[in-house]
Structure formats: C-alpha cells, structure tokens
Amino acid sequence: MIQELDRIILNIDLPEYDLKMGDIGTVVLVHEKSKGFEVEFVSLDGETVAVVSLFAHQVRPIGQREIAHARPLGAIA
C-alpha cells in the first residue's frame, strides 16, 4: 500500500508537466483511502518540477531490483 513519503513510479506520460512513464516521484498526500495521491516530482539537483494529483492506477510502488535512469527535462512553456 502506497503511503505518504513513499517514492513511486509514474505509469503514464504527462506531457503538460514534461513527465514520462518511469519517472520517480514522492507521495506528499494520500487521498480517500489510496484512491489518489498528490505526488511531487523533483529534478536531481533538487528543483521541484511538478506537484500533480494522480489516480492510483497512474502510479505504482518501486519494485525490487529496479534502477533509476536520468534524462534532461525539456523547456516547459
């Protein structure tokens, strides 16, 4: 069960925030018995990229033996 401060993996692309499937975020708020979450996505240098409300099916917990991958962010208009 995903809880506040858990790291999660994004299951979908969110082009309006320049977020892609596989990006890692941190749960900052759990809504209605885990039906949804407020998730903060932060660049590796510590800049908050987005705080997004997501449904439970749009995220998943980090599994065992997964590895992170870095990518540059595009310009957000």
N, C-alpha and C positions, 0 to 999 in steps of 0.2 A: 504494500500500500504506500502510495506516494504521500509524503508529509512535508510540512514547511521546512525549508532549508535543504531539502534533498536536491541533488543535481538530477536533471532529466535530459532526455534526448528528444528533439523535435521530430515528429513523424511526417511533417508536411513542409513544403516551401511556403514562406511568407514574403513574397517579393516586395510588398509595401514597406517592409522593415529590413530588407536585404538579408533575411534569414533563410537558411536552406535546411532541408531534411538532414538530420545528423548533427546539427548544431546543438551545443550543450548550454542549458540554462539552469537557473536556481529558482526553486519554488519559493515565493515570498508570501503567498496566501493560498489557502485551500478553500474552495467554495463548496457549499452544500454536500457534505459527505463525499468529497472527492469527485463530484461531477465535473468540476473545472478547477483551474488554477490560474493565479497571476504568476507569471514567470519573468524573471529578469535575465537578459542576455548581456554579457559583458565581454568586451574585447580583451585580448591577452595583456594589454597594457593598462587595464583597469577602467576603461571608459564604458559607461552604460550605453549600450546600443539601442535597447528597447525594453520596455516592460509591457507584456502582452497578456491579455486574458485568453486562455485556451481551454477547450473542452478536453476531457480525459482521453478521448481517442486520438487527440492530436499530439500527445506526448507519451513517452514510455520511460520506465526507470533504466538506469545504466546497468547493463548486464556484466557478467563476469568475462574476463579476457577480451575486453574491448579497448581500443586505443583511440586517443584523440587525434585530430588532424587539423592543422592550421590552414586558413585561407584568408586572403585580403578581402576587406569589405569594399563594396562599390560606393560611389557617391550617392547619398540619399538626398533627394530633392526636397 
